[in-house]
């Protein structure tokens, strides 16, 4: 008896779960969902890029500034344009 009840319950659950259909979305609804997902992702990417920029600035700016200061102190900067060269004719 319980075996029959279990089988009936199992088949009824399968029937009910398979009977659900997915709703058909219009083109506007699809575009609206895609736009919302894309906008969320764009905001996440912007935040990640700002964090990355701040991190890179802290690292790279110090190195660049130190190399410029060292170059000025050592006078290793060479003028690549001759003094008597005409830049504009």
C-alpha contacts under 8 A as a table, 3 or more apart, distances in Angstrom:
res1	aa1	res2	aa2	distance
1	X	4	X	5.26
1	X	5	X	6.46
2	X	5	X	4.97
2	X	6	X	6.05
3	X	6	X	5.14
3	X	7	X	6.23
4	X	7	X	5.08
4	X	8	X	6.14
5	X	8	X	5.05
5	X	9	X	6.08
6	X	9	X	5.13
6	X	10	X	6.02
7	X	10	X	5.04
7	X	11	X	6.16
8	X	11	X	5.28
8	X	12	X	6.04
9	X	12	X	5.09
9	X	13	X	6.11
10	X	13	X	5.22
10	X	14	X	6.26
11	X	14	X	5.03
11	X	15	X	6.02
12	X	15	X	5.04
12	X	16	X	6.07
13	X	16	X	5.13
13	X	17	X	6.01
14	X	17	X	5.21
14	X	18	X	6.02
15	X	18	X	5.29
15	X	19	X	6.06
16	X	19	X	5.23
16	X	20	X	7.15
17	X	20	X	6.05
25	X	29	X	5.88
25	X	30	X	6.25
26	X	29	X	5.23
26	X	30	X	6.26
27	X	30	X	5.11
27	X	31	X	6.12
28	X	31	X	5.12
28	X	32	X	6.03
29	X	32	X	5.00
29	X	33	X	6.23
30	X	33	X	5.23
30	X	34	X	6.13
31	X	34	X	5.03
31	X	35	X	5.93
32	X	35	X	5.14
32	X	36	X	6.22
33	X	36	X	5.20
33	X	37	X	6.25
34	X	37	X	5.17
34	X	38	X	6.04
35	X	38	X	5.02
35	X	39	X	5.97
36	X	39	X	5.13
36	X	40	X	6.26
37	X	40	X	5.26
37	X	41	X	6.29
38	X	41	X	5.06
38	X	42	X	6.04
39	X	42	X	5.03
39	X	43	X	6.30
40	X	43	X	5.27
40	X	44	X	6.39
41	X	44	X	5.01
41	X	45	X	6.14
42	X	45	X	5.06
42	X	46	X	6.11
43	X	46	X	5.07
43	X	47	X	6.28
44	X	47	X	5.21
44	X	48	X	6.23
45	X	48	X	5.03
45	X	49	X	6.05
46	X	49	X	5.12
46	X	50	X	6.16
47	X	50	X	5.17
47	X	51	X	6.28
48	X	51	X	5.19
48	X	52	X	6.12
49	X	52	X	4.94
49	X	53	X	5.96
50	X	53	X	5.03
50	X	54	X	6.19
51	X	54	X	5.24
51	X	55	X	6.20
52	X	55	X	5.09
52	X	56	X	6.07
53	X	56	X	5.10
53	X	57	X	5.95
54	X	57	X	5.16
54	X	58	X	6.35
55	X	58	X	5.39
55	X	59	X	6.61
56	X	59	X	5.14
56	X	60	X	5.82
56	X	61	X	7.93
57	X	60	X	5.27
57	X	61	X	5.33
58	X	61	X	5.89
58	X	62	X	6.69
59	X	62	X	6.05
59	X	63	X	6.95
60	X	63	X	5.23
60	X	64	X	6.19
61	X	64	X	5.13
61	X	65	X	6.00
62	X	65	X	5.18
62	X	66	X	6.06
63	X	66	X	5.18
63	X	67	X	6.20
64	X	67	X	5.19
64	X	68	X	6.25
65	X	68	X	5.17
65	X	69	X	6.18
66	X	69	X	5.13
66	X	70	X	6.05
67	X	70	X	5.06
67	X	71	X	6.02
68	X	71	X	5.06
68	X	72	X	6.22
69	X	72	X	5.19
69	X	73	X	6.11
70	X	73	X	5.07
70	X	74	X	5.99
71	X	74	X	5.18
71	X	75	X	5.66
71	X	76	X	5.31
71	X	77	X	6.16
72	X	75	X	4.91
72	X	76	X	6.84
72	X	77	X	6.94
75	X	78	X	7.90
79	X	82	X	7.16
81	X	85	X	6.81
82	X	85	X	5.32
86	X	89	X	6.76
